[in-house]
Amino acid sequence: MGMQQQEISGTVSALDSNVQTSKTGLLIVATVATFMGPFMVSGVNIVLPAMEAEFSIGAVLLSWIANTYLLSSAVLLMPMAKIADMVGRKKIFVAGLWLFSLATLLITVAPSIWILLGFRVLQGAGAAMVSTTGIAIVASVFPVSERGRAIGIVVAAVYIGLSIGPFAAGYLSVMWGWRSIFLVAFPFGLISAVLAMVNIKDEWADARGQALDITGILFYALALICFMLGLSTMPGRLPGVSLATGIMIFILFVRQEMRTRYPVVEINLFRHNRRFSFSSLAALINYAATFAIAFYMSLYLQYIKGIPPQNAGLILVTQPVMMALFSPLAGRLSDRFEASYIASTGMALCAAGLFCLAFLHQATPVAIIVAILVVVGIGFALFSSPNMNAIMGSVTQRHYGLASGTVATMRLVGQMSSMAIATMFFAIFIGNVGITPANQDRLLISTHAGFATFCALCTIGIFFSLSRGKTRAAEKI
């Protein structure tokens, strides 16, 4: 009876908050906050060669500049989603914005690669706190009839950040060095934090008073760390041991979550809600298949094609611009039509683009590269917003925090897996040495292997996207 009263109280509180918090103000906050992370991620991809030159590091360690951020975010996403439901989503959202801003500023003065990686961990932790709460707050404030449009706008901010990041980073790195990209990103964090404190008037804490499952959190974190270390250090015996250990720890995590009273992840939601579980799995696969495109293409354009960073950034803008243009449209379409069909069409376009990228060579015309990135960008936009709308629409309001955390976790674990696959092929074909003219042929082989693997993943993802069933009349759990 006590638990039921808590759930009813939390739901009523969330419903009351709709009246007090301005939808327009919240959407501005969510859009600005959502913009800065992708801006940073895409910008870092462009300045990787400059960072490699300054710190004199090899290809594998270079990939960990991206991996540490992703791993930190992925490890903390679900725990932070639970903590946010316990202490308040607004509190965690604002605290995450401040942490992200501080870490971004500290990176501008990092004297070594190891200190820089440490600050990237803090930056990823702040991003996790923001990502896992932002969509949940938007879903709590906007009614079902407007949610797809609102989510589409927030998702468009992701792609605008991805669009501006490469372009801005290319020019900034040429004029003032790679550290300037972090210095430019710092004010966005400050602005977001201030706007959040001013515009979000209410609090959502549907799990207030529940205990935190520390054991489950530890199992979850260790499983992800073992998985990432295993993939990124292949080939060899030790990576196999790391992957096997990660799988065993993940099994322990699932058992722990099924028997604890207050789980970090409600496993039964995945077991009994096909729409939720298959939509989440489709998101995981799509991000795993597409995230490393910018990483691979940045190195391909600069090392193999010999294109300067500012021009490479301009080419890479193509994909996220298409995402930004088509994401709001896809969100609106998912409010009116069957989301699974729209999302599956998008996944198919991504697979087609990845298939073409697997055949890149040194003489591939830039116009062909741009055309392929256009196809991938439209495909990702058609998949992402409808799929996210399907996930948030498959659960009741008391599960919005979990659903939002799941969306963010699938994205980050997918991105982490994508980079782990890229790192694995770097380790296999290049090794932990710098990229030079002597081994650029192996860089191209690694690129081909990566894109072929991603194409296969995306093709599998189409099956899960279609298999979720009808989304417009499904029951919520």
TATAVEN-V577887 format. One record per residue. N is the residue number from 0. PHI is phi in whole degrees, 0 to 359 (999 if undefined). PSI is psi as a letter, one per 30 degrees, with the letter a starting at -180 (* if undefined). BURIAL is I if it has 16 or more other ideal C-beta (glycine too) atoms within 10 Angstrom, else O. Layout:
# TATAVEN-V577887
n:phi:psi:burial
N:PHI:PSI:BURIAL
N:PHI:PSI:BURIAL
This chain:
# TATAVEN-V577887
n:phi:psi:burial
0:999:e:O
1:298:e:O
2:294:e:O
3:297:e:O
4:295:e:O
5:298:e:I
6:296:e:O
7:296:e:O
8:297:e:O
9:297:e:I
10:294:e:I
11:298:e:O
12:300:e:I
13:296:e:I
14:294:e:O
15:297:e:O
16:295:f:I
17:300:e:O
18:284:e:O
19:269:e:O
20:275:k:I
21:292:k:O
22:295:e:O
23:295:e:O
24:299:e:I
25:297:e:I
26:295:e:I
27:296:e:I
28:300:e:I
29:297:e:I
30:292:e:I
31:295:e:I
32:296:e:I
33:287:f:I
34:295:e:I
35:289:e:I
36:297:e:I
37:299:e:I
38:303:e:I
39:291:e:I
40:299:e:I
41:290:e:I
42:293:e:I
43:298:e:I
44:302:e:I
45:287:e:I
46:268:g:I
47:303:e:I
48:301:e:I
49:293:e:I
50:291:e:I
51:299:e:I
52:294:e:O
53:291:e:O
54:266:f:I
55:53:h:O
56:244:l:I
57:275:l:I
58:295:e:I
59:292:e:I
60:296:e:I
61:301:e:I
62:294:f:I
63:286:f:I
64:298:e:I
65:278:e:I
66:294:e:I
67:297:e:I
68:298:e:I
69:293:e:I
70:295:e:I
71:301:e:I
72:296:e:I
73:296:e:I
74:296:e:I
75:265:f:I
76:300:e:I
77:293:e:I
78:302:e:I
79:291:e:I
80:298:e:I
81:291:e:I
82:298:e:I
83:297:e:I
84:292:f:I
85:273:e:I
86:254:f:I
87:125:k:I
88:292:e:I
89:297:e:I
90:302:e:I
91:292:e:I
92:300:e:I
93:293:e:I
94:299:e:I
95:296:e:I
96:296:e:I
97:293:e:I
98:295:e:I
99:300:e:I
100:296:e:I
101:297:e:I
102:297:e:I
103:298:e:I
104:293:e:I
105:295:e:I
106:299:f:I
107:294:f:I
108:242:g:O
109:297:k:I
110:274:f:O
111:215:l:O
112:295:e:I
113:288:e:O
114:292:e:O
115:300:e:I
116:298:e:I
117:297:e:I
118:292:e:I
119:294:e:I
120:298:e:I
121:296:e:I
122:297:e:I
123:295:e:I
124:296:e:I
125:297:e:I
126:297:e:I
127:297:e:I
128:296:e:I
129:284:e:I
130:296:e:I
131:283:f:I
132:250:f:I
133:300:e:I
134:295:e:I
135:298:e:I
136:293:e:I
137:299:e:I
138:295:f:I
139:285:f:I
140:268:e:I
141:271:k:I
142:292:l:O
143:304:e:O
144:292:f:O
145:247:f:O
146:295:e:I
147:300:e:I
148:296:e:I
149:296:e:I
150:296:e:I
151:299:e:I
152:292:e:I
153:296:e:I
154:296:e:I
155:299:e:I
156:297:e:I
157:301:e:I
158:284:f:I
159:295:e:I
160:298:e:I
161:296:e:I
162:288:e:I
163:284:e:I
164:307:e:I
165:298:e:I
166:297:e:I
167:293:e:I
168:297:e:I
169:299:e:I
170:287:e:I
171:297:e:I
172:294:e:I
173:289:e:I
174:278:e:O
175:230:g:O
176:94:l:O
177:294:f:I
178:294:f:I
179:295:f:I
180:296:e:I
181:287:e:I
182:294:e:I
183:289:e:I
184:287:f:I
185:304:e:I
186:298:f:O
187:298:e:I
188:295:e:I
189:297:e:O
190:299:e:I
191:298:e:I
192:296:e:I
193:294:e:O
194:299:e:I
195:296:e:I
196:296:e:O
197:276:e:O
198:267:f:I
199:269:j:I
200:268:f:O
201:239:l:I
202:226:k:I
203:233:j:I
204:215:i:I
205:287:f:I
206:244:g:I
207:300:k:O
208:94:f:O
209:282:l:I
210:274:l:O
211:268:k:O
212:279:i:I
213:297:e:O
214:300:e:O
215:298:e:I
216:298:e:I
217:295:e:O
218:300:e:I
219:299:e:I
220:295:e:I
221:296:e:I
222:297:e:I
223:294:e:I
224:295:e:I
225:297:e:I
226:298:e:I
227:293:e:I
228:296:e:I
229:297:e:I
230:291:e:I
231:282:f:I
232:249:g:I
233:292:l:I
234:273:l:O
235:138:l:O
236:284:e:O
237:299:e:O
238:301:e:I
239:298:e:O
240:296:e:O
241:296:e:I
242:295:e:I
243:297:e:O
244:296:e:I
245:299:e:I
246:295:e:O
247:296:e:O
248:293:e:I
249:296:e:I
250:298:e:O
251:297:e:I
252:298:e:I
253:298:e:I
254:297:e:O
255:297:e:I
256:291:f:I
257:283:f:O
258:249:f:O
259:277:l:O
260:288:e:O
261:237:i:I
262:288:l:I
263:291:e:I
264:236:k:I
265:278:j:I
266:300:e:I
267:298:f:O
268:295:e:I
269:286:e:I
270:286:e:O
271:250:f:O
272:239:i:I
273:300:e:O
274:299:e:I
275:292:e:I
276:292:e:I
277:288:e:I
278:295:e:I
279:295:e:I
280:294:e:I
281:298:e:I
282:297:e:I
283:303:e:I
284:294:e:I
285:296:e:I
286:292:e:I
287:296:f:I
288:273:f:I
289:241:f:I
290:295:e:I
291:284:g:I
292:303:e:I
293:296:e:I
294:298:e:I
295:297:e:I
296:291:e:I
297:298:e:I
298:291:e:I
299:299:e:I
300:294:e:I
301:277:e:I
302:273:e:I
303:272:e:I
304:275:f:I
305:70:g:O
306:272:k:I
307:296:l:O
308:302:e:I
309:294:e:I
310:285:e:I
311:297:e:I
312:298:e:I
313:295:e:I
314:292:e:I
315:291:f:I
316:298:f:I
317:307:e:I
318:298:e:I
319:295:f:I
320:297:e:I
321:298:e:I
322:299:e:I
323:295:e:I
324:289:e:I
325:263:f:I
326:296:e:I
327:299:e:I
328:298:e:O
329:297:e:I
330:297:e:I
331:294:e:I
332:298:e:I
333:287:f:I
334:284:f:I
335:248:e:O
336:235:l:O
337:295:j:I
338:294:e:I
339:295:e:I
340:290:e:I
341:296:e:I
342:296:e:I
343:293:e:I
344:298:e:I
345:298:e:I
346:298:e:I
347:295:e:I
348:296:e:I
349:299:e:I
350:299:e:I
351:296:e:I
352:295:e:I
353:295:e:I
354:301:e:I
355:293:e:I
356:295:f:I
357:292:f:I
358:246:g:O
359:297:k:I
360:216:l:O
361:298:f:O
362:264:g:O
363:300:k:I
364:298:k:O
365:299:e:O
366:299:e:O
367:293:e:O
368:299:e:I
369:299:e:O
370:298:e:O
371:296:e:I
372:294:e:I
373:297:e:I
374:298:e:I
375:296:e:I
376:297:e:I
377:295:e:I
378:298:e:I
379:294:e:I
380:297:e:I
381:295:f:I
382:278:e:I
383:294:e:I
384:297:e:I
385:299:e:I
386:293:e:I
387:294:e:I
388:297:e:I
389:295:e:I
390:295:e:I
391:292:f:I
392:277:f:I
393:268:f:I
394:233:l:I
395:281:l:O
396:297:e:I
397:291:f:I
398:256:g:I
399:299:e:I
400:299:e:I
401:297:e:I
402:297:e:I
403:297:e:I
404:297:e:I
405:294:e:I
406:303:e:I
407:295:e:I
408:293:e:I
409:300:e:I
410:296:e:I
411:289:e:I
412:295:e:I
413:296:e:I
414:298:e:I
415:297:e:I
416:295:e:I
417:298:e:I
418:291:e:I
419:296:e:I
420:295:e:I
421:298:e:I
422:296:e:I
423:300:e:I
424:291:e:I
425:298:e:I
426:297:e:I
427:288:e:O
428:263:f:I
429:247:e:I
430:87:l:O
431:275:i:O
432:231:l:O
433:291:l:I
434:276:k:I
435:230:l:O
436:304:f:O
437:290:f:O
438:242:g:I
439:291:f:I
440:294:e:O
441:286:e:I
442:298:e:I
443:292:e:I
444:297:e:O
445:299:e:I
446:296:e:I
447:300:e:I
448:297:e:I
449:295:e:I
450:293:e:I
451:295:e:O
452:296:e:I
453:294:e:I
454:298:e:I
455:296:e:O
456:298:e:I
457:296:e:I
458:296:e:I
459:297:e:O
460:298:e:I
461:300:e:I
462:299:e:O
463:292:e:I
464:295:e:I
465:284:f:I
466:279:f:O
467:290:f:I
468:88:a:O
469:295:k:O
470:253:f:I
471:280:f:O
472:235:g:O
473:282:l:I
474:283:l:O
475:258:k:O
476:238:*:I
